């Protein structure tokens, strides 16, 4: 796993250690896949969120992505300059800005779910279908305790 020296049995039995190693590996693989699409990792989740529900407000996006408003604004500025999204004033509230995918943004965003599925399949290939379902269910249970 790594060359670090740990007390006997702790490294291979540590949920925290193992989950961090796996998370780093998934993160690296994901960043490589996104780079092949010329997509910055920072914009991945925003595209996925807009693909699921176009026309959200900047504030909604920030809340759903757990990002501060300034970061959402900066990301959207760059994405707009790259032609991936456009901002429109909400017709029912002039103070609210809604975010929509452009045709280019939608085309790029639609490539992301298959990429994610392939990445998941790659990392979970050693598991049976039933083991995958069990693992995902257990992770969801653990995560629900940390909300």
N, C-alpha and C positions, 0 to 999 in steps of 0.2 A: 504494500500500500504506500508507505513512505519509508524513508530511512531513519525517522526519529526513533529514539529509544524511550520506551514507555515501560512502566511496571508491568510485569508479566500478566497477560490476559486483559488488561484494561483497554488497549487500543482496539482490538477486534471485537470487544463486547460493549463498546461505548456507542450508544445511540447518537449522541451529539457529534462525536468524532466522525462516525460513519456517514451521518446525514450531511455533514459539512463537506466531506470529501466528495460524496456523490453530487451534491449541489454545485460544487465548483466544476466538476467534470461536465455536468449537464449544461451549466452556464457557458463553459468554453465551447462545447459542441454547438450550442444554440447561436452563439455569437459568430462562429465560423459559417454556419448555414445562412445567417442573416447577411453577413458580409458578401456572400456569393450573390445575394439579391441587391447589393448596394444599399442595405437598410441598416441604419444605426439601431443598436439594441434599445436605446432610450425610447424609440418610437414604436416598437413592436406592440406593446400592450395597448397603446392608444389606438393603433390601427385595428387591433382585434376588438376592442371595445366599440369602435365606430362601425365595424363590420357587423357586429351583433345588433347595434342600435344606432343608426345614423341620426344626426341632428340633436345631439346632447349638448347641454351647456358646458362651458369650460369648468364651472364649479362642480357639476355632476361628474365630469370626467375625473377631476382631481379627487373627489370623494371615493369614487369606485376604484381608482388606481392607488389610493393612499399616497397621493403626491401633494405637496404644498402648491398653492395657487401660482406663485412665481415660477415654479418649475414647469407647471402645465403651460403657462403663458409662453415661456421660452421655447419649450418643445413645439408648441403649436406655431410659433413664429417661424421656426426653422422648417417645419413640415409644410407650412403655407408657401414659403419661399421655394421649397422643393416641388411644389405643385401637387402635394398629396392631399391637402385639406383646404377647405375654404371656410371662412367665418361669415356668418350672416346675423344680422340683428333679428332678435325674436320679435315677430309682428305683434305679439300680445304684451311685450314688455321691452321697451327700447333700451333698457339698461342691461339686458341679458344678451349675451352673444352665443349663438348656436354654432356647432362645428359639424361640418359635413365632409364626407370623402369626395374628392374629385374622381373623375373617371380613372385617372392614373393611380390614385390612392386606392380605389376599389379593386382595380386589377392586381395591384401589389398585395393588398390585404387578403384577397382570395387565394393567394399562394401560400399563406401562412398556416391554415389548418392542416393541409396535407404534410407540410414540413414538420409541424409539431407531432403529428401522428407517426411519421417515419422516425423521428427522433425518439419518441416514446417506445416504439417497437424495437429500435436498436438497443436501448438501455434495458428493456424488459425481456429481451429475447430468450434469456435463460429460464424464464418462468412460464408455466402453463397458463392458459386463459383463466382458470379458476384462481391460481396464485396471484395473477395480476389484479383480478377483481378484489381479492382479499387484501392485498397490499394497499390498493387505492382506498378501500373502505377503512382500513386501519389508520392510514395517514389522515384521512378526513376526520376521523374521530379524535385523533391526537390534536390536529389543528383546531378543531372546534373548542377544545379546552383552553386554547391560548388567545381567543378573541377578546 
